[in-house]
Amino acid sequence: MTTDDLFNASKRSNVPEMSVSDLAFSLKRTLEETYGRVRVRGELTGLKLAGSGHLYGDIKDADSVINIVCWKSSMGRLSVRPEDGLDVIITGKMTSYPKNSRYQLVIESMELAGEGALLKMLEDRRKKLAAEGLFDERRKKPLPFLPDVIGVVTSPSGAVIRDIIHRVSERFPRHVLVWPVLVQGEGAAAQIAAAIRGFNAMDGKGLPKPDLLIVARGGGSMEDLMAFNDEDVVRAAADSRIPLISAVGHETDTTLIDYAADLRAPTPTGAAERAVPVRLNLMAQIMDDSERLMRGMERKLRELSSNLETLSAKLGDPVRLLDIKTQALDHAGDKLRHGFEKTLSAKTNRLAPLSPRHPRALIDEKARHAAMLTDSLQRAASSLLKDPQKHLDHAVRMLESLSFKKVLERGYTVVRAPDGRVLSTAAEAVKLEHMDIQFKDSGLKVKKA
């Protein structure tokens, strides 16, 4: 090795060697120490929720893009649901992912960048939910006229619940159940949605199930009312089988739950007024209806009484009418009796010429005539039967002379096959193994040798 080689080797060893991992993790520490906490404004894009629950994506502006990641543990604490296209301000810390040498921003909190971005997000969400039919008027359920139990979803400590209870008690006292929830801030939307679903899931075995729900809170800024714009809250309101009144904010405030509710009240107090009628007004209405009913019944009775008097006058005295009908019945009876007697006399007169003698004499005469006819018939029968008998005797003698038995008596025989068929040729007899031969006195069975 030359002096130059030793010099060059010594010169190279003055720069410390680092592995790739050492350098990557050194850069990671530098990023985290230099940018321990940052706030970045930009537009969310390329968001993907992994099966683990972690969120990955990018935040960009006109010239640059930075990777972002939000761990599952932080997702539930975000005040804004991340969506592509939202203009947001992210608070977090910078780090890097050594596997691919990319730096990324780990999200700790997120907020919308200005009221314009918030309004755009709400309008996009409203259009999306409307396209699904969640705001369709055909889904709206009628409110009960007088609910027995009213369920209220609101904060238990605010003036809202006191106003609702006071207004209901003042108008028509009803049983009010309160499901306490947060109405703004972290976790508020989840509690409101759970309360709506919880009231619907009640079976009435413990606490009575409400006939009507009121979801309410007082006024506030747009950010304060964001829990009532949450998609899960809107879906819970739309899916409620119990009729639901939304009463969020002041009359000029509008949230997405207002579109999904069966009725929107301008204020919580207004919701209580729509929930129950005024008891005194109902009592007054009942009294008025009762008086009108009584007056109507009296007027109807007078009308019927007048009609009855008019008809009675036209009808006349019933006793007199009955006498007239009785007299007419007597006349009809007499007429019927006379008519019957007259008809019977006419029939008798017509029958008399036809029967000059006693019926017994007529019967005896007819019997004698029948006896004479019988004798004549017997004599005629004897003469008619003589000639046929002669012909019959002659036919019997001819049949006996032609019988095959007479032939057998003259020395002939009859040959039959086993099935009784008469054999007339030798060719037929040769084919058979057995045959029967009948003589004058008896038969004989023959078997071919």
C-alpha positions as CSV (number, residue, x, y, z in Angstrom):
1,M,0.0,0.0,0.0
2,T,1.4,3.4,-0.9
3,T,1.5,6.6,1.2
4,D,-1.3,8.1,-1.0
5,D,-3.6,5.1,-0.3
6,L,-3.1,5.4,3.4
7,F,-3.8,9.2,3.2
8,N,-7.0,8.7,1.2
9,A,-8.2,5.9,3.6
10,S,-7.6,8.2,6.6
11,K,-9.4,11.0,4.9
12,R,-12.5,8.9,4.3
13,S,-12.8,7.7,7.9
14,N,-13.2,11.3,9.2
15,V,-17.0,11.2,8.1
16,P,-19.0,8.9,10.5
17,E,-20.9,6.0,8.9
18,M,-24.7,5.7,9.6
19,S,-27.1,3.0,8.6
20,V,-30.3,3.8,6.7
21,S,-32.4,3.2,9.8
22,D,-30.1,5.4,11.9
23,L,-30.5,8.3,9.4
24,A,-34.3,7.7,9.0
25,F,-34.9,7.8,12.7
26,S,-32.6,10.7,13.2
27,L,-34.6,12.7,10.7
28,K,-37.8,11.6,12.5
29,R,-36.5,12.9,15.8
30,T,-35.4,16.2,14.2
31,L,-38.9,16.6,12.7
32,E,-40.7,15.9,15.9
33,E,-38.4,18.2,18.0
34,T,-38.5,21.0,15.5
35,Y,-42.3,20.8,14.7
36,G,-43.6,19.5,18.0
37,R,-46.9,21.2,17.6
38,V,-48.2,23.0,14.4
39,R,-51.5,24.4,13.0
40,V,-52.0,23.9,9.3
41,R,-54.8,25.1,7.1
42,G,-55.7,23.3,3.9
43,E,-58.2,21.1,2.0
44,L,-58.7,17.5,2.9
45,T,-58.2,15.0,0.1
46,G,-57.7,11.3,-0.5
47,L,-59.2,10.2,2.9
48,K,-59.2,6.5,3.6
49,L,-60.4,4.8,6.8
50,A,-58.4,1.7,7.5
51,G,-59.9,-1.4,9.0
52,S,-58.0,-0.6,12.2
53,G,-60.0,2.6,12.6
54,H,-57.1,4.9,11.7
55,L,-57.6,7.6,9.1
56,Y,-55.1,8.3,6.3
57,G,-55.0,11.0,3.6
58,D,-53.6,14.4,2.6
59,I,-54.0,18.1,3.3
60,K,-53.2,20.4,0.4
61,D,-53.2,23.9,-0.9
62,A,-52.5,25.2,-4.4
63,D,-48.8,24.2,-4.4
64,S,-48.1,21.5,-1.9
65,V,-49.4,18.3,-0.3
66,I,-48.7,16.8,3.2
67,N,-49.6,13.3,4.3
68,I,-51.9,13.2,7.4
69,V,-52.9,10.5,9.8
70,C,-55.4,10.4,12.6
71,W,-55.2,7.6,15.0
72,K,-58.4,5.8,16.0
73,S,-58.1,7.1,19.6
74,S,-58.3,10.7,18.3
75,M,-61.1,10.1,15.8
76,G,-63.9,10.2,18.4
77,R,-62.6,13.6,19.7
78,L,-62.7,15.5,16.5
79,S,-65.3,18.2,16.4
80,V,-65.6,17.9,12.6
81,R,-66.2,14.7,10.7
82,P,-63.4,14.5,8.1
83,E,-64.6,14.6,4.5
84,D,-62.9,15.1,1.2
85,G,-63.0,18.7,0.0
86,L,-63.4,20.3,3.5
87,D,-61.3,23.4,4.2
88,V,-60.0,22.8,7.7
89,I,-57.4,23.8,10.3
90,I,-55.5,20.9,11.7
91,T,-53.6,21.0,15.0
92,G,-51.0,18.2,15.5
93,K,-47.4,17.3,15.3
94,M,-45.0,16.4,12.5
95,T,-43.3,13.1,12.2
96,S,-42.1,10.7,9.6
97,Y,-42.7,7.2,8.5
98,P,-39.2,5.6,8.2
99,K,-40.4,2.7,6.0
100,N,-40.9,5.0,3.0
101,S,-39.1,8.2,4.1
102,R,-42.3,10.3,4.0
103,Y,-43.1,12.9,6.6
104,Q,-46.7,13.3,7.8
105,L,-48.8,15.3,10.1
106,V,-50.4,13.4,13.0
107,I,-53.8,15.0,13.8
108,E,-54.8,15.9,17.3
109,S,-57.7,18.2,16.6
110,M,-59.6,19.6,13.6
111,E,-61.8,22.6,13.0
112,L,-63.4,24.1,9.9
113,A,-61.6,27.1,8.4
114,G,-64.1,29.8,8.6
115,E,-67.9,30.0,8.4
116,G,-67.9,29.7,4.7
117,A,-66.4,26.2,4.9
118,L,-68.8,25.2,7.6
119,L,-71.8,26.3,5.5
120,K,-70.5,24.4,2.5
121,M,-70.1,21.3,4.5
122,L,-73.6,21.5,5.9
123,E,-75.1,22.2,2.5
124,D,-73.3,19.2,1.0
125,R,-74.4,17.0,3.9
126,R,-78.0,18.3,3.6
127,K,-78.1,17.4,-0.1
128,K,-76.6,13.9,0.6
129,L,-79.2,13.1,3.3
130,A,-82.0,14.6,1.2
131,A,-81.0,12.4,-1.7
132,E,-81.4,9.4,0.6
133,G,-85.0,10.4,1.3
134,L,-84.4,11.2,5.0
135,F,-86.2,14.6,4.7
136,D,-89.1,13.3,2.5
137,E,-92.5,14.7,3.7
138,R,-94.1,11.2,3.3
139,R,-91.9,10.0,6.2
140,K,-93.4,12.6,8.5
141,K,-95.6,11.2,11.3
142,P,-98.6,13.0,12.8
143,L,-98.2,14.2,16.4
144,P,-100.5,12.7,19.0
145,F,-103.3,15.1,20.0
146,L,-102.7,14.5,23.8
147,P,-99.6,12.4,24.6
148,D,-99.6,10.6,28.0
149,V,-95.8,10.7,28.2
150,I,-93.4,13.2,26.6
151,G,-89.7,12.3,26.2
152,V,-87.2,15.3,26.2
153,V,-83.6,15.0,24.9
154,T,-81.7,18.0,26.2
155,S,-79.2,19.2,28.9
156,P,-80.6,18.6,32.4
157,S,-79.1,21.8,33.8
158,G,-80.1,24.5,31.3
159,A,-83.1,26.8,31.2
160,V,-84.5,24.7,28.3
161,I,-85.8,21.8,30.3
162,R,-87.3,24.1,32.9
163,D,-89.1,26.1,30.2
164,I,-90.5,22.9,28.6
165,I,-91.7,21.4,31.9
166,H,-93.3,24.7,33.0
167,R,-95.0,25.2,29.7
168,V,-96.4,21.6,29.6
169,S,-97.6,21.9,33.2
170,E,-99.3,25.2,32.5
171,R,-101.1,24.0,29.4
172,F,-102.0,20.4,30.2
173,P,-100.0,18.5,32.9
174,R,-98.3,15.4,31.4
175,H,-95.7,12.9,32.4
176,V,-92.3,14.2,31.2
177,L,-89.2,12.0,30.9
178,V,-85.8,13.7,30.5
179,W,-82.8,11.9,28.9
180,P,-79.9,14.1,29.9
181,V,-77.2,14.8,27.2
182,L,-74.5,17.2,26.3
183,V,-75.8,19.7,23.7
184,Q,-72.5,20.9,22.4
185,G,-68.8,19.9,22.4
186,E,-67.1,16.6,22.2
187,G,-69.4,13.6,22.5
188,A,-72.6,15.6,22.3
189,A,-73.7,14.2,18.9
190,A,-73.2,10.6,20.1
191,Q,-75.2,11.2,23.2
192,I,-78.1,12.8,21.4
193,A,-78.3,10.0,18.8
194,A,-78.1,7.4,21.6
195,A,-80.9,9.2,23.6
196,I,-83.3,9.2,20.6
197,R,-82.6,5.5,19.9
198,G,-82.9,4.8,23.6
199,F,-86.4,6.2,23.9
200,N,-87.5,4.2,20.8
201,A,-86.1,1.0,22.3
202,M,-88.0,1.3,25.6
203,D,-90.6,-1.5,26.1
204,G,-92.7,0.2,28.8
205,K,-92.0,-2.4,31.4
206,G,-90.0,-0.1,33.6
207,L,-90.5,3.6,32.8
208,P,-93.4,4.4,30.4
209,K,-92.5,4.7,26.8
210,P,-93.0,8.2,25.4
211,D,-95.7,9.0,22.9
212,L,-93.8,12.1,21.7
213,L,-90.1,13.2,21.7
214,I,-88.7,16.7,21.9
215,V,-85.0,17.3,21.0
216,A,-84.1,20.8,22.3
217,R,-81.4,23.2,23.2
218,G,-81.2,27.0,23.5
219,G,-79.6,29.4,21.0
220,G,-75.9,29.6,20.2
221,S,-73.4,30.1,17.4
222,M,-73.2,27.9,14.4
223,E,-70.4,26.0,16.0
224,D,-72.4,25.5,19.2
225,L,-75.2,23.9,17.3
226,M,-73.0,21.5,15.3
227,A,-74.0,18.5,17.3
228,F,-77.5,18.8,15.8
229,N,-76.0,18.8,12.3
230,D,-74.2,15.5,12.9
231,E,-75.2,12.8,10.3
232,D,-75.8,10.1,13.0
233,V,-78.1,12.5,14.9
234,V,-80.1,13.2,11.7
235,R,-80.4,9.5,10.9
236,A,-81.6,8.7,14.4
237,A,-84.3,11.4,14.2
238,A,-85.4,10.2,10.8
239,D,-85.5,6.6,12.0
240,S,-87.5,7.4,15.1
241,R,-90.8,5.5,15.3
242,I,-92.0,8.0,18.0
243,P,-93.1,11.3,16.5
244,L,-90.3,13.9,17.1
245,I,-90.3,17.7,17.5
246,S,-87.0,19.5,17.0
247,A,-86.5,22.7,18.9
248,V,-82.9,23.8,18.5
249,G,-81.8,27.4,18.9
250,H,-83.8,30.4,18.1
251,E,-86.4,30.8,15.4
252,T,-83.8,32.0,12.9
253,D,-81.5,29.0,13.6
254,T,-81.8,26.0,11.3
255,T,-80.0,22.6,11.8
256,L,-80.2,19.4,9.8
257,I,-82.2,17.7,12.5
258,D,-85.0,20.2,11.7
259,Y,-85.4,18.6,8.3
260,A,-85.6,15.0,9.6
261,A,-88.0,15.8,12.5
262,D,-91.7,15.3,12.1
263,L,-92.2,19.0,13.2
264,R,-89.8,21.9,13.7
265,A,-90.6,24.3,16.6
266,P,-89.1,27.8,16.6
267,T,-88.1,27.5,20.3
268,P,-88.2,24.9,23.1
269,T,-91.2,26.7,24.5
270,G,-92.9,26.5,21.2
271,A,-92.2,22.8,21.1
272,A,-94.0,22.4,24.5
273,E,-97.0,24.4,23.1
274,R,-97.2,22.1,20.0
275,A,-96.9,19.0,22.2
276,V,-100.0,19.5,24.3
277,P,-103.2,21.6,23.9
278,V,-104.5,24.0,26.6
279,R,-106.5,22.1,29.1
280,L,-108.8,25.1,29.9
281,N,-109.5,25.6,26.2
282,L,-110.4,21.9,25.8
283,M,-112.7,22.1,28.8
284,A,-114.4,25.2,27.4
285,Q,-114.7,23.5,24.0
286,I,-116.2,20.4,25.6
287,M,-118.7,22.6,27.5
288,D,-119.6,24.5,24.3
289,D,-120.0,21.3,22.4
290,S,-122.2,19.8,25.2
291,E,-124.5,22.9,25.0
292,R,-124.7,22.7,21.3
293,L,-125.5,19.0,21.5
294,M,-128.3,19.6,24.0
295,R,-129.7,22.4,21.9
296,G,-129.6,20.2,18.9
297,M,-131.3,17.4,20.7
298,E,-134.1,19.7,22.0
299,R,-134.6,21.1,18.5
300,K,-134.8,17.6,17.0
301,L,-137.3,16.4,19.7
302,R,-139.5,19.4,19.0
303,E,-139.3,18.7,15.3
304,L,-140.2,15.0,15.8
305,S,-143.0,15.9,18.2
306,S,-144.5,18.4,15.6
307,N,-144.3,15.7,12.9
308,L,-146.0,13.2,15.1
309,E,-148.9,15.6,15.8
310,T,-149.3,16.3,12.1
311,L,-149.4,12.6,11.3
312,S,-151.8,11.9,14.2
313,A,-154.2,14.5,12.9
314,K,-154.1,12.9,9.4
315,L,-154.6,9.4,10.9
316,G,-157.7,10.1,12.9
317,D,-159.1,8.2,16.0
318,P,-157.6,4.7,16.1
319,V,-160.7,3.3,17.9
320,R,-163.0,4.6,15.2
321,L,-160.7,3.1,12.5
322,L,-160.7,-0.2,14.3
323,D,-164.6,-0.3,14.4
324,I,-164.7,0.4,10.7
325,K,-162.2,-2.5,10.0
326,T,-164.2,-4.8,12.3
327,Q,-167.4,-4.1,10.5
328,A,-165.7,-4.6,7.1
329,L,-164.4,-8.0,8.4
330,D,-167.9,-9.1,9.4
331,H,-169.3,-8.2,6.0
332,A,-166.4,-10.1,4.3
333,G,-167.2,-13.2,6.5
334,D,-170.8,-13.2,5.6
335,K,-170.0,-12.8,1.9
336,L,-167.6,-15.7,2.1
337,R,-170.1,-18.0,3.9
338,H,-172.9,-17.3,1.4
339,G,-170.5,-17.8,-1.5
340,F,-169.4,-21.2,-0.2
341,E,-173.0,-22.4,0.2
342,K,-173.9,-21.2,-3.3
343,T,-170.9,-23.0,-4.8
344,L,-171.6,-26.2,-2.9
345,S,-175.2,-26.2,-4.1
346,A,-174.2,-25.7,-7.7
347,K,-171.7,-28.6,-7.6
348,T,-174.4,-30.9,-6.0
349,N,-176.9,-30.0,-8.7
350,R,-174.3,-30.9,-11.4
351,L,-173.5,-34.2,-9.8
352,A,-177.1,-35.4,-9.3
353,P,-177.9,-36.3,-13.0
354,L,-174.7,-38.3,-13.2
355,S,-175.6,-40.6,-10.3
356,P,-179.3,-41.8,-10.5
357,R,-178.6,-45.1,-8.7
358,H,-176.8,-46.0,-5.5
359,P,-173.1,-46.5,-5.9
360,R,-173.3,-50.1,-4.5
361,A,-175.6,-51.1,-7.4
362,L,-173.2,-49.7,-9.9
363,I,-170.3,-51.7,-8.4
364,D,-172.2,-55.0,-8.5
365,E,-173.1,-54.3,-12.2
366,K,-169.4,-53.7,-13.1
367,A,-168.4,-56.8,-11.2
368,R,-170.7,-59.0,-13.2
369,H,-169.5,-57.5,-16.5
370,A,-165.9,-58.2,-15.5
371,A,-166.7,-61.9,-14.7
372,M,-168.3,-62.3,-18.2
373,L,-165.2,-60.9,-19.9
374,T,-162.9,-63.3,-17.9
375,D,-164.8,-66.3,-19.1
376,S,-164.6,-65.1,-22.7
377,L,-160.9,-64.5,-22.4
378,Q,-160.2,-68.0,-21.0
379,R,-162.1,-69.7,-23.9
380,A,-160.2,-67.6,-26.5
381,A,-156.9,-68.5,-24.9
382,S,-157.5,-72.2,-25.1
383,S,-158.3,-72.0,-28.8
384,L,-155.3,-69.8,-29.5
385,L,-152.9,-72.2,-27.8
386,K,-153.8,-75.4,-29.6
387,D,-152.1,-74.8,-32.9
388,P,-148.8,-73.4,-31.4
389,Q,-148.6,-76.5,-29.2
390,K,-148.7,-78.8,-32.3
391,H,-145.9,-76.8,-34.0
392,L,-143.8,-77.0,-30.8
393,D,-144.1,-80.8,-30.6
394,H,-143.1,-81.1,-34.2
395,A,-140.0,-78.9,-33.7
396,V,-138.9,-81.0,-30.7
397,R,-139.1,-84.2,-32.7
398,M,-137.1,-82.7,-35.6
399,L,-134.4,-81.4,-33.1
400,E,-134.0,-84.9,-31.5
401,S,-133.6,-86.5,-34.9
402,L,-130.9,-84.1,-35.9
403,S,-129.0,-84.3,-32.6
404,F,-125.4,-85.6,-32.6
405,K,-126.4,-88.1,-30.0
406,K,-128.6,-89.9,-32.6
407,V,-125.6,-90.0,-34.8
408,L,-123.6,-91.7,-32.0
409,E,-126.3,-94.3,-31.6
410,R,-125.7,-95.2,-35.2
411,G,-122.0,-96.1,-34.6
412,Y,-120.3,-92.7,-35.1
413,T,-118.0,-90.9,-32.7
414,V,-117.0,-87.3,-31.9
415,V,-113.3,-86.4,-31.6
416,R,-112.4,-83.2,-29.5
417,A,-109.2,-81.4,-28.6
418,P,-108.4,-80.9,-24.9
419,D,-110.0,-77.4,-25.0
420,G,-113.3,-79.0,-26.2
421,R,-112.9,-78.0,-29.9
422,V,-114.4,-80.5,-32.3
423,L,-111.7,-82.0,-34.7
424,S,-112.9,-82.4,-38.3
425,T,-109.6,-83.3,-40.0
426,A,-106.7,-85.8,-39.5
427,A,-104.2,-83.0,-39.8
428,E,-105.6,-81.3,-36.7
429,A,-105.5,-84.6,-34.7
430,V,-101.9,-85.4,-35.6
431,K,-100.7,-82.2,-34.0
432,L,-102.2,-83.0,-30.6
433,E,-100.7,-85.1,-27.8
434,H,-104.1,-85.6,-26.2
435,M,-107.7,-85.8,-27.5
436,D,-111.1,-86.9,-26.3
437,I,-113.3,-89.4,-28.2
438,Q,-117.0,-89.5,-27.3
439,F,-119.0,-92.7,-28.0
440,K,-122.7,-93.3,-27.5
441,D,-122.4,-94.5,-24.0
442,S,-119.3,-92.5,-22.7
443,G,-116.1,-90.6,-23.5
444,L,-112.5,-91.8,-23.8
445,K,-109.3,-89.8,-23.3
446,V,-106.5,-90.8,-25.9
447,K,-102.8,-90.1,-25.6
448,K,-100.5,-90.3,-28.6
449,A,-97.8,-93.0,-28.2
